[in-house]
């Protein structure tokens, strides 16, 4: 039995039966068996079913938001935002299902026509993380089902309740067993079942780079298509010509969302030396206004880390930085509330090769570095194996264009701390993974191209 705890209080909030290996395989069998019928449905039929799922969940948005607060620890404001974000993907792909277009190509044969069609790739397996237990599932499921694929999901062990509630509402909407399955149990065992079954034609995974590499190696034997959204080490660059009020606002919202436990959270904050002191003063003032508390309250608050492992990592990174000479300007220790709460922290005097700079922090820690000029900061920003997102604030148009080209990231965000909606292609480069989720590009990950030559036909 998998016991689920509220990270803010430590209380048990639910239990989920773990699947045996036989039960996981049976769920995979159902997923594969349902594919022919689901993929043969008209796009408009799949669209209507997805729309019913969207409407059913939206009607009970508050119940989902409260469950997210208890299961994940994020505050109600964020939970409601995540529900809206996730519902956006169901709505988007309910429409995008009707727009998976093929092509006609000028023929090379006077007596033939050349067609290109796009077909659902097949049954898909998904592994999702705990930091966005609603949105990560809807983003993957809606895309796959819209394309005509069936899907089996293993949600994170910390947050399975949201997944099973989404499954319940999917069944209400007419998404039948096999078309969507949810399993929980031993992660290693389930992963091996997913990757080893040749009938599963695609794996989509959001999580750590280490696990992503392991899954990629396991998928090599059957040449499965993969979408990997992995770790990040986002630079956040503030130039002296930036609007500092907007830069601080963008930084604080992006950094403290979900207590910093976000793959696109700013990890290395580069501030031009001439404005460093002023910028830090503004950041400290903005952070001081934000409370630290459990999530079931109306105001935006910084909640707890999701589990002891995540809490211990933040403690280790900050203590290592302090031992190496970093200056603590704010926070720097576990919060007086105890448990998994950690004080929002501002640090300076850091080295580019410190663990705080090279590892994904996943906590409420502002690690601030200074730089002299554009060339220097671009070089330093790119000195990472990751390439998910990069942020920069500047009022110079020419510099903005240079940054958009030279920053090594799948997403470059200029003069904003907000990254995405359902309409944009989300994903990274380098060891942050490959493939895209969201937008028109997202559904392309779930189809395969077929070339058809029609010769000798009597028209």
PERA-V626584 format. One line per field, one symbol per residue. ss: DSSP state (@ for helix, = for strand, . for the rest). burial: b if it has 16 or more other ideal C-beta (glycine too) atoms within 10 Angstrom, else e. A space follows every 10 residues. Layout:
# PERA-V626584
ss: ???
burial: ???
This chain:
# PERA-V626584
ss: .====..... .=====.... @@@@@@@@@@ @@@@@@@@@@ ..@@@@@@@@ @@@@@@@@@. @@@@@@@@@@ @@...@@@@@ @@@@@@@@@@ @@@@@@@@@. ..===..... .========= ..=====... ....@@@@@@ @@@@@@@... ====..@@@@ @@@@@@@@@@ @@@......= ===...@@@@ @@@@@@...= ======..@@ @@@@@@@@@@ @@..=====. ...=====.. ...@@@@@@@ @@@@@@@@@@ .....===== ==@@@@@@@@ @@@@@@@@.. ==........ ==.....@@@ @@@@@@@@@@ @@@...==== ...=...... .=..====.. ....@@@@.. ....====== =..@@@@@@@ @....==.== ===...@@@@ @@@@@@.... ====...... .....=..== ..==..=.@@ @@@@..==== =====....
burial: eeebbbbbee eeeeebebbe eeebeebbbb bbebbeebbe beeeebbbbb bbbbebbeee eeebbebbbb bbbbbbbbbb bbbebbbbbb bbbbebbeeb eeeeeeeeee eeebeeebeb bbbbbbbbbb bbbbbbbbbb bbbbbbbbbb bbbbbbbbbb bbbebbbebb eebebeebbb bbbbbbeeeb bebbbebeeb bbbbbbbebe bbeebbebbe eeebbbbbbb bbbbbbbbbe ebebeebbeb bbebbbbbbb bbbbbbbbbb bbeebbeebb ebbbebbeeb ebbbbbeeeb bbbbbbeeeb bebbeebbee bbeeebebbe bbebbeeebb bbbbbbbbeb eeebebbbeb bbbbbbbbbb beebeebbeb beebebbbbb bbbbeeeebb ebbeeebbbb bbbbeebebb ebeebbbbeb bbbbbbbbbe ebbbbbbeee eeeeeeeee
